[in-house]
Amino acid sequence: MTEPDACDLLCLDLPHAERIRTELPDVRAVEPLAAAARALGDPTRLRIATALRAGEELCVCDVGWVVGQAQGLVSHHLRLLKAAGLVESRRDGRLVMYRLTARGGLLVEAVVGEQVHG
């Protein structure tokens, strides 16, 4: 029995395939992008990023309240999003404010699209 996603014939359009192959970025170049995409693979992090998208800039306590999670857990997820280059922070007195980076905003838009509701 043939796999449904396998070709029955060798139909390689070598010039076309080679052009595409040579234009692909190197694996090392796409690893940070893959890591950023993986960072949004967790439902809590995706909800946090979506909240930041809606709120533009929020402190940890506000993010925690919005997503219904403890501040400690939210801080952990924000650190992971920051390490992936999707979130940046700034200190405002005793508060630390978080917002999506340009890349984070684009990636959340690509994943979520229009606002997802309940």
Secondary structure, DSSP 8 states (H G I E B T S, - for coil): ---TTS-SS----HHHHHHHHHHS--HHHHHHHHHHHHHTTSHHHHHHHHHHHHHSSEEHHHHHHHHT--HHHHHHHHHHHHHTTSEEEEEETTEEEEEE-HHHHHHHHHHH-S----
